[in-house]
Amino acid sequence: MPKSKLRKKVQERHAHEALIHDTQPHGPLESPRWLAPVMVANFLIGLFWIVIFYVTQTDYPIPGIGAWNMIIGFSFVGVGFSLATKWR
C-alpha cells in the first residue's frame, strides 16, 4: 500500500532537522566550576568597594584618587556581568 503524502513530508522534515543538528558545533553544556564563584566575588567586591567609598565620604578604599574609586567599583561589577553571560 502506498504511503500517504503526510508521512512523506514528516519524514523529509525529520531528515532535514537531523542534517541541521549534525552540522552545528557541540560546545560545553556546563560552565567551568570556577566561573560562578569568581562571578559572585566580583559582584561583591564591586558592591563593597562602592559602599566603602560612600560610607567613608569619598576618602577610602584608596585615598587620594577621589571619584576613580567609583570607576574601580563599577569595573568589578562589570567584570561580574561579563562572566554572568558565560554562565550556563
C-alpha positions as a Markdown table, in Angstrom:
| # | Residue | x | y | z |
|---|---|---|---|---|
| 1 | Met | 0.0 | 0.0 | 0.0 |
| 2 | Pro | 1.5 | 3.4 | -0.9 |
| 3 | Lys | 2.4 | 5.8 | 1.9 |
| 4 | Ser | 0.4 | 9.0 | 2.3 |
| 5 | Lys | 1.8 | 12.4 | 1.4 |
| 6 | Leu | 1.7 | 13.5 | 5.0 |
| 7 | Arg | 4.0 | 10.7 | 6.1 |
| 8 | Lys | 6.5 | 11.6 | 3.4 |
| 9 | Lys | 6.5 | 15.2 | 4.4 |
| 10 | Val | 7.1 | 14.4 | 8.0 |
| 11 | Gln | 10.0 | 12.1 | 7.1 |
| 12 | Glu | 11.6 | 14.7 | 4.9 |
| 13 | Arg | 11.3 | 17.3 | 7.7 |
| 14 | His | 12.8 | 15.0 | 10.2 |
| 15 | Ala | 15.7 | 14.2 | 7.8 |
| 16 | His | 16.2 | 17.9 | 7.3 |
| 17 | Glu | 16.3 | 18.6 | 11.0 |
| 18 | Ala | 18.8 | 15.8 | 11.6 |
| 19 | Leu | 21.1 | 17.4 | 9.0 |
| 20 | Ile | 20.9 | 20.8 | 10.7 |
| 21 | His | 21.5 | 19.3 | 14.1 |
| 22 | Asp | 24.5 | 17.3 | 12.9 |
| 23 | Thr | 26.3 | 20.3 | 11.4 |
| 24 | Gln | 26.1 | 22.5 | 14.5 |
| 25 | Pro | 29.2 | 22.5 | 16.7 |
| 26 | His | 28.8 | 20.9 | 20.1 |
| 27 | Gly | 30.0 | 23.2 | 22.9 |
| 28 | Pro | 30.3 | 22.5 | 26.6 |
| 29 | Leu | 26.9 | 22.1 | 28.2 |
| 30 | Glu | 28.1 | 23.3 | 31.6 |
| 31 | Ser | 30.2 | 26.2 | 32.8 |
| 32 | Pro | 33.6 | 25.7 | 34.4 |
| 33 | Arg | 33.4 | 25.2 | 38.1 |
| 34 | Trp | 35.4 | 28.4 | 38.8 |
| 35 | Leu | 33.0 | 30.7 | 36.9 |
| 36 | Ala | 30.2 | 31.1 | 39.4 |
| 37 | Pro | 32.4 | 31.8 | 42.5 |
| 38 | Val | 34.5 | 34.3 | 40.6 |
| 39 | Met | 31.4 | 36.0 | 39.2 |
| 40 | Val | 29.8 | 36.4 | 42.6 |
| 41 | Ala | 33.1 | 37.5 | 44.1 |
| 42 | Asn | 33.4 | 40.3 | 41.5 |
| 43 | Phe | 29.9 | 41.4 | 42.2 |
| 44 | Leu | 30.5 | 41.5 | 46.0 |
| 45 | Ile | 33.9 | 43.2 | 45.7 |
| 46 | Gly | 32.5 | 45.9 | 43.5 |
| 47 | Leu | 29.5 | 46.4 | 45.8 |
| 48 | Phe | 31.6 | 46.7 | 48.9 |
| 49 | Trp | 34.1 | 49.0 | 47.1 |
| 50 | Ile | 31.3 | 51.4 | 46.2 |
| 51 | Val | 29.7 | 51.2 | 49.7 |
| 52 | Ile | 33.0 | 51.9 | 51.4 |
| 53 | Phe | 33.5 | 54.8 | 49.1 |
| 54 | Tyr | 30.2 | 56.4 | 50.1 |
| 55 | Val | 30.3 | 55.5 | 53.8 |
| 56 | Thr | 33.8 | 57.0 | 54.3 |
| 57 | Gln | 32.7 | 60.2 | 52.5 |
| 58 | Thr | 34.9 | 59.5 | 49.4 |
| 59 | Asp | 38.1 | 59.0 | 51.3 |
| 60 | Tyr | 38.6 | 55.3 | 51.0 |
| 61 | Pro | 39.2 | 52.4 | 49.8 |
| 62 | Ile | 42.2 | 54.1 | 48.0 |
| 63 | Pro | 42.8 | 57.6 | 49.5 |
| 64 | Gly | 43.8 | 60.3 | 47.1 |
| 65 | Ile | 42.2 | 59.1 | 43.8 |
| 66 | Gly | 38.8 | 60.5 | 44.6 |
| 67 | Ala | 36.0 | 59.5 | 42.2 |
| 68 | Trp | 38.2 | 57.0 | 40.5 |
| 69 | Asn | 37.2 | 54.7 | 43.3 |
| 70 | Met | 33.7 | 54.6 | 41.7 |
| 71 | Ile | 35.2 | 53.5 | 38.4 |
| 72 | Ile | 37.1 | 50.7 | 40.1 |
| 73 | Gly | 34.0 | 49.5 | 41.9 |
| 74 | Phe | 31.9 | 49.6 | 38.8 |
| 75 | Ser | 34.7 | 47.8 | 36.9 |
| 76 | Phe | 34.4 | 44.9 | 39.3 |
| 77 | Val | 30.7 | 44.8 | 38.8 |
| 78 | Gly | 31.1 | 45.0 | 35.0 |
| 79 | Val | 33.5 | 42.0 | 35.1 |
| 80 | Gly | 30.9 | 40.1 | 37.1 |
| 81 | Phe | 28.3 | 40.9 | 34.5 |
| 82 | Ser | 30.5 | 39.8 | 31.7 |
| 83 | Leu | 31.2 | 36.5 | 33.5 |
| 84 | Ala | 27.4 | 36.1 | 34.0 |
| 85 | Thr | 26.9 | 36.0 | 30.3 |
| 86 | Lys | 29.1 | 32.9 | 30.1 |
| 87 | Trp | 27.3 | 31.1 | 32.9 |
| 88 | Arg | 25.2 | 28.1 | 31.9 |
